[in-house]
Amino acid sequence: MNVTLIGAGNMGRGIGHRLVAGGHAVSVVDTNAEAADKLVAELKGVAQKGATVKTASLNDPLGDVVILAVWWTAGKEIVEQLGKKLAGKTVVDISNPLNATYDGLGIPAGTSWPEELAKVAPETHFVKAFNTTFAGTLVAGKAAGQTLDVFIAGDDADAKQSVAQLVKDGGLTPVDVGPLHRARQLEGLGLLGITLQGPHNLNWGSGWRLVH
């Protein structure tokens, strides 16, 4: 699958590791060209199953799946900038829309960030995923020796299936939690995971898992 990964920061790095572990073609986009080149070089060094990696820009053709691995407000700016280029695309929002003090969400109750993005680009298939996984665990593919669950919410079945395939190919477990409005609960779960790190000395190495 061709994937455009926007953001070469910690989460972009973590997700990138899973994408190249799954053998996909990844184009890395970042406003910091040096950061993008550095991540591309790293991912090339760990690529498996014929995966390819290159740097790109927002002016280049987009992949089948676009992953917004950026701060939540920057994600909206990118969606606005790309406009019609996103029509019909699967776009993954990985963000937790945190407030300025990181102890709550910065959006009103009764919505989620991908639902707000969908208002800007209604012809785009938005999917929520990866917001409950931390960067280091994604690089490793595990937390405490256990395979990571990636919770996925979205309204388009084909879009969710594409994201689930990327997750599975990367050695993780996709968990379909339902329609896009379930992203509201996922963002709450993401916030809870973040607030637990300090008090319990988890050092960003924890993860949520559905056990049955």
Steps between C-alpha positions, in 0.01 A plus 500: 500500500618854429495711815569869549631552853475866598720574799853377573482543876479232768163360395587521133812301577305237695232456237763505226674202660176302487432600139839385373481185710186424301662550162323819394609793283538802729540866405608718791394864508617756755554877503846423639684347205789384718263312733329337203829389346620363834185294548511371142858383551404326825198328347698383199736330742222291655272451197366149444298311238595734218394819676615826342545841661552846353460864592216695344306824527134593517525596134573140401227242425354357818499133594192283534516567874611830654608497865497828693778438754500861616365716783122517473469864398767452234292215363214737430733742323626217279148384417405855407814537288450174311131562441361303206815286476360308797167422335442125512822441696533311826645744753611378842487741793728373776475805726374560850361857502657601830454836667788732585562336838481141371242405762188510285374517146498828314182439303135514615322196638287311252751490217843367407783645297448285187132593507605864496746433216220334304312830506794659319537218246165317477605290199789346694480169688639581844613222732618527859792271589830488691397768754521251789846368406825672592793557266751274672259209518428539129869482414526181705161371386426395857437625853616284792567221252143500371383585151337842476131546434412787266144621543338617176187713456347618174182518295633354174548123512759491220704778661503318832598177327796673333622632835441164666712335229786744561478426872494124450783505247709691752465223756233669713139410578224716346186543710197650325312703761224622272397824328698821498319644801668230710813711457357706787557209736838420345616857561389468862693174526802663343482785751474254790805311377700822480402615850597162651861511378647725771313379812574135422851543355398332176751693287276490192538123482143399579212409271129419500395149404165329452519165679244226459 
